[in-house]
Structure formats: C-alpha cells, structure tokens
Amino acid sequence: MLFRATFPVMALVGVGVVGTGCKPLQEADDELAVAVVNALREGDGDSVEIARVLRNVERDLYGSLPIGDNDVSKRSAAPNRLAADDVVDLVPQPAGVDPAEALAVTVTRLSPYPVTEHARIPPIVDQAVEGLEPTSPNHYIRTVLEGADCWAEQGCEWLRTYQDLQKNYTIVPPIDYHFFKDFRWVDLNEGTGDDPRWGYLAIIWNDDVYSSENGKNTLWQAWGIEVWFPRDGGGFLWADSETPAPDGAYVDSASDDGGTLRMQTMWTQTELQIAVDEGTEVGTLRWGIDRNFAAHDAWLEEHATE
C-alpha cells in the first residue's frame, strides 16, 4: 500500500538524518497565515494590490517570527491551506487534484546580500552546474520564456521560466519533472506615494502529475510563492510598531540591517511507497527550502561582483 505524504519531492533528501525532523511546525499567526495565500493568489495581478499584499507579508514575517534565529524550525510556520480559487489562474496545472490536500510550510532566512545581487541568479540556465539546487545536482535546466535579456537589470517586469529537472533522493528513485517559476519585480511602495522600494517575487506551480520511473512515487501537486524583501529600513521597524520588540532572537527582526529577507511558502502533495512520520515530513521540507537559501548565498559569495 502506498503512503500518502504531503510534503514536496523537491525537499525529500536525506530523510532520517534531518536534525529538525522531530520539531513540530508552529502555526503562523492569523495575519501571516492569510497574507502568504494572498501573495500567491495576487502575484500575477494588479501591481498596486500585490505591493500592498507584500507589505503585509513583510510586516507579519518580522512581527511574528524570529527570522534571525539559527534554528530553521523557529523561523518557519504553517500558513493557511489553499483553495482551488487561489490557484485558478495558474495554468496549465495538474488535473483532478484538490489544493486543500497540500501541506503548507513557510520558511524564512536572512541573507547578507542585497536584492540586486540575488537578481543575478534567476536568469541562469543550468542551475545544477552552478550548485544552486542541492537536491538536483545532476540535471536542472531553466528555460527562460520571457525577460532573459532585461529582467535582472529591471529593464522589464517579468522573467517567466520553465524548469526541466531531476530530483535525487537517498530513499526513493529519482523523479524527473517540470514546473513553471515566474519572477516579478515589485515596487513595494507602489500606491503609497513614497519613493520606489524594489523587491521581487516568484510564483511556482507544477503543470502536471509526475512519478518516478517505477511508478511508485508521485508528485501530485506543488504551488509556491517566494519573495525577496530588501532590508533597507523602508519596511517594518519595531520603532514604528505598537508592540515592543521581543528580546533575543528578534534582535535582527526588522528591515534596517542590510541584505535581504527571503521567504518561501510551499503547498505540496506527494505519494510515496515508504512510511514517513509527520515530524520527519515537516523537518525535511523546512530543511530542503533552507538548504536552497544557503546554496544561493554560497553562490553569491563565490561570484562576488565587487
């Protein structure tokens, strides 16, 4: 009998050796739980509205998670599940799946590199060769559908891409699959009258159902929203908040310390032939996303422009 595991194939590597695997996923506070769903739903919509939604996400991330903590379980949370209406505009998409069945996880991480440096990475075609996808070391080709020559320098709003990749695992056969990932520049201050403040987002979704060669392990669906927020002092500041800043791990939890605040939320459903306990599911998902964050920082360190 197959075991239904609702965590992403893209993060299923080294199950059983993840240090945070037993730590439960904390619930996101009400505002954050809703805000990240809104970001996915509105990501391809009106520029004023998505700027407003992302300002809410940024505020709620800083205000509710100790994003500077070394423990990824403390800077992660469970947002709301999706409804079909939240992803209706993301086409093509897998047929016959219910988005409400997908597990939801939000992970944050601080990066010392500014948004403009991170923007060098999305147009790279061979993400595997560059070491940007640790769970796809052998094959990860990004086809740029729009914006190849203008997006990184903000000469155009969109970089639309399609991924052809193989995910490698220690406990199940590899899975070859594809997904869309569209990047968009967003002036986070649009609609406020303030000077432009640029970040960007990425919308992620599978176009079909994919299985391993033996047919026993299946990725039914995956949806995601990823955001790069500048830490330029123009976003959330505890001094402007009605709530005093908590002590300890919240010391870096404000927008004025340089670099970038990264956030990724994934909603995924996978079916495996092995049994995996819920703690390992959650820990593996968090670990996989955080590992990708770290790989991007390592690439930027190795390929410094100054």
N, C-alpha and C positions, 0 to 999 in steps of 0.2 A: 504494500500500500504506500502511496506517495504521501509525503508530509507536506502540508501547505505552510510555507514560511513566508511571511510578509515582510521581507527585507530585501534590499536591492542586490542583484547579482553583481553589480559593479563594485560592491564593497565586500563581497564574500571571499575573503582571502585569509588563510591562517586561522580559521575558526578553531577555538580551543586554546589559542595562545594569546588572546587579546586580554590585556591586563584589566580593562574596564568592563569586561563582559558581564560581570555579575551585578554591576551597579544599575539600579532601575532608572528609567528615563523619567525625569521630572516633568510635570505638566507645565506648559507655558502659561503665563498669566493670561487673563481673558483678552486683553488688548493685543498682545503679541500673537496669540493663537489665531485670532481673526485676521490680523494685519498681514501675515505671510500668505494666507489664502487669497486675500485681496490683491496682493502683489502679483501672484501668478495669474489671476483672472484678468487684471487690468494691464498686464505687462505689455501687451500689443496695442493698447488703446490710446486714448487722448493723452497728450504729453503733460497737460496741467494736472490731470487726475492721477496719472502714475507718479508724478512728482509728489503730490500730496500723500499718496499711499506710502511711498518710500520714506517720506519724512516721519510718518507714523511708525513704520517698521524700525527705523533707526532709533527713534526715541524709546521705543519699547524694548529694543535689544539692550541699550545702555542702561535703562532703568530697571530691568528685571533679571539680567544675567551678569555674573562676574566674568566678563569676557576676557580679562587679563589673566585668569587662573590657568595654571599649568594642566589641571585635570580637565580633560575634554568633557567628562560627564557633567561637570558643574556649569560649563558654558554651552550646554546643549539642552533641548527641551522638546516636548511633544506638542506640536500645534494641532489645530483642528484637522479632521479628515476632510477629504474633498467630496463634492457632489458633482454629478455629471455636468451641471450647468457651469461649473467653474472651469472646465476644460473643453467646452463645446467648440471653441474657436481654434483649438489646436488640432489641425488636420494635415495629413491623414493620421488616424490613431487606431489602436487595436480594436477589433470588433468584439462585441459581446462581453466586455469587462465592465465591472462596477467600480468606479474610482473610490467609493466609500470603503472598499475592502483593502485598500492600500495602506500600509503602515506609514506614519508621518513622523519625521525627525528633522529638527532644526539644529544646525551646528554653527558656531561662530569661532573666529580666530583673529587675533591681531597680527598684522603684517607690518614690518618696518618700512616697506617700500610703498611709494605713492601710487595712486590710481593710474597715473600716466605710464608708470613702469609696468604695472600689471597689464595694461592695454597692449603691450607688445606681444603677449602670449596668445590671445585668441586667434590671430590670423595664421599661426604656424600650422603647416600642413601635416608633418609627421610628428605627432605628439609623443609617440613611443620612443623614437630615436632621441628626442630631446629630454627624455626622462620625466615628462610632465604627467604621465598616467602610470603610477606604480603598479596597478593591477592589470595593465595591458602592455607588458614590456616587449612583446614580440610584434604586435600589429595594432596600430591606431592611426588611421588616416582621416584627416579632416578635409572634406571638400567644401570650399568656400563658394556659396551660391550667389552671394551679393556682398559688395563692400570690400573686396580684397585689397584694393589699392588706396582706399581713402579712410577706412574706419579708424585705424589706430591713431591717426593724427586728427581725429574728429572732423574729417572732411565730409563725412556722411553719418547719418544717424544709426544705420543698421549694418551689422555683419551677420549674415544668415549662413549657417553651415549645416552639413550633414556628415555624420560620423560612421565610418566602417571600421569595426574593431573586433578584437578577440579578448575576452576576459579569461585570465588564467587563475586556477584555484588549486589549493592543496588537497581538497577533499572530494571534488566532483570534476568531471571532464570540463574542458573549456567550452565556452559558448560564443559563437560568432553572431553578432547582431549589429543593428544600425539604430541611430536616433538623431533627431534634429536638436540643434542648440543654436538659438538666435540671440545675439548680443545687441544691446541698445544703449546708446549714450542718453543720459537723463540729466537735465539741469534740475537739481533738487530744489532750487529756489524758484522754479518757474511758477508763475501765478502769485508770487508774494510781493513782487516789486523790488526785491533785493538783487544784488549782483549775482550773475551766474555762479553756480557751485556744482561742478560736474562729478558725477559718479556714473556707473553703468550697471546694467543687469544682464542676466542670461535666462532665457526660458528654455526648458529641457522637456522633451517628450519622445516616447517611442512611437514608431509608426505602425508597428505590427507586434505579434507574439513571436518570441524566439526560444528555441530549445537547443540543448546540447546534441551532439551527433547521435547519441544513443536514445534520445527522445525522453529521457527520464528526469530532466531538469529543465524547467521552463520559466522564462521571464514573461509574465503576463502583461504587466504594465509598469511604466515609470514616468513620473511627472516631476518637474523640479523648477525652483526659482533660486537664482544665485545673484547676489548683489555685492558690489564693491563700493563702499562708502569712504569718502575722503575724511581723514582725521585732521581737519584744517581749522577747527574751532568754530565752524559755521553751523554745526549741528547741535546735538544735545549737550548741555552743560549743566552740571549739578547746581551751579550758582543760579541758574535760571529756573530751577525746579522747585516746586513747593515742598518736595520731600528731601530731607537731608541725605547726603551721600553716606552709604554704609561704609564700615571700616574694612580693612583687609583687602581681599581680592578685588574689591570695586575701585581700588585706587586708580587704575588705568581706564575705568569705565566712563569715559567722556570723549568728546570728539576733538579735543585740542592737544593731542600728544604726538601728532605726526604719523605718517604712514597711512594704512588702510584698514578699515574694519571689514572683514569678509563674513558673509553669511550664506549658507546654503540650506535649503529645505528640500527634502526628497519625500515623495509619496510613491511607494513601490510595492509590488506583489510578485512573489516568486514561489514556485513549487519545486521542491527538492525531494530526492529519494531517501534522504537521511533525516533523522530527527535532530532538531536543534532547539534547545530551550530558549525561552523568551529573553532571558538575561544575555545570552550569547548573541542572539539576533540584534538586540539593541546595541550592545557593545561593539559588535562587528561593524554595524552601519556607521556609528559615530566615528570609529577608528578609521574606516575607509575614507570618509569625507575629510577628516582631519589630516590624513596622510597625503591626500591630494593638495590640500592647502600648503603643507610643509614642502612638498615637491616643487610647487611654484616659487616659494621663497628661495629654495635652494638654487633653482634655475636663475632667478634674478640676481642672486649673489654671484653666481658663476659668470653671468653675462652682463655685468655692470656696464652702464653707459658712461660713467664718469670715473 
